[in-house]
Amino acid sequence: MRTLCASTLIGEFFVIGLAALVALRLTDHSATAVWVVSGAAMALCLVVCGLLGRPGGVQLGWALQLGLVAAGFVVPTMFFLGAVFALLWWTSLHYGRKVDAARAAARG
């Protein structure tokens, strides 16, 4: 599960960085504000990667997904991309757990 979820979060890391570049052009927000918020979200992606095996890691990942969807209020395309990544997050959790269960069963 951790590998699939971490892959999703790394993809989000790059999408958030690219969305920040778009937000700089499409909004009246200052560059500092855009980069502080985007940088915090990007850092959170990396932190959640490290917390996936700990209690609350998955829930923090869901909170990140909601934040990514909410970014659509600044960059409208993020409504779509946020929904796609939320679906990828769910898929990573769902199939990651199945893979983990199959591995555990194979070990005996």
Secondary structure in CASP SS format (residue, H / E / C, confidence):
PFRMAT SS
TARGET T0000
AUTHOR 0000-0000-0000
METHOD secondary structure of the structure
MODEL  1
M C 1.00
R H 1.00
T H 1.00
L H 1.00
C H 1.00
A H 1.00
S H 1.00
T H 1.00
L H 1.00
I H 1.00
G H 1.00
E H 1.00
F H 1.00
F H 1.00
V H 1.00
I H 1.00
G H 1.00
L H 1.00
A H 1.00
A H 1.00
L H 1.00
V H 1.00
A H 1.00
L H 1.00
R H 1.00
L H 1.00
T C 1.00
D C 1.00
H C 1.00
S C 1.00
A H 1.00
T H 1.00
A H 1.00
V H 1.00
W H 1.00
V H 1.00
V H 1.00
S H 1.00
G H 1.00
A H 1.00
A H 1.00
M H 1.00
A H 1.00
L H 1.00
C H 1.00
L H 1.00
V H 1.00
V H 1.00
C H 1.00
G H 1.00
L H 1.00
L C 1.00
G C 1.00
R C 1.00
P C 1.00
G C 1.00
G H 1.00
V H 1.00
Q H 1.00
L H 1.00
G H 1.00
W H 1.00
A H 1.00
L H 1.00
Q H 1.00
L H 1.00
G H 1.00
L H 1.00
V H 1.00
A H 1.00
A H 1.00
G H 1.00
F H 1.00
V C 1.00
V C 1.00
P C 1.00
T H 1.00
M H 1.00
F H 1.00
F H 1.00
L H 1.00
G H 1.00
A H 1.00
V H 1.00
F H 1.00
A H 1.00
L H 1.00
L H 1.00
W H 1.00
W H 1.00
T H 1.00
S H 1.00
L H 1.00
H H 1.00
Y H 1.00
G H 1.00
R H 1.00
K H 1.00
V H 1.00
D H 1.00
A H 1.00
A H 1.00
R H 1.00
A H 1.00
A H 1.00
A H 1.00
R H 1.00
G C 1.00
END
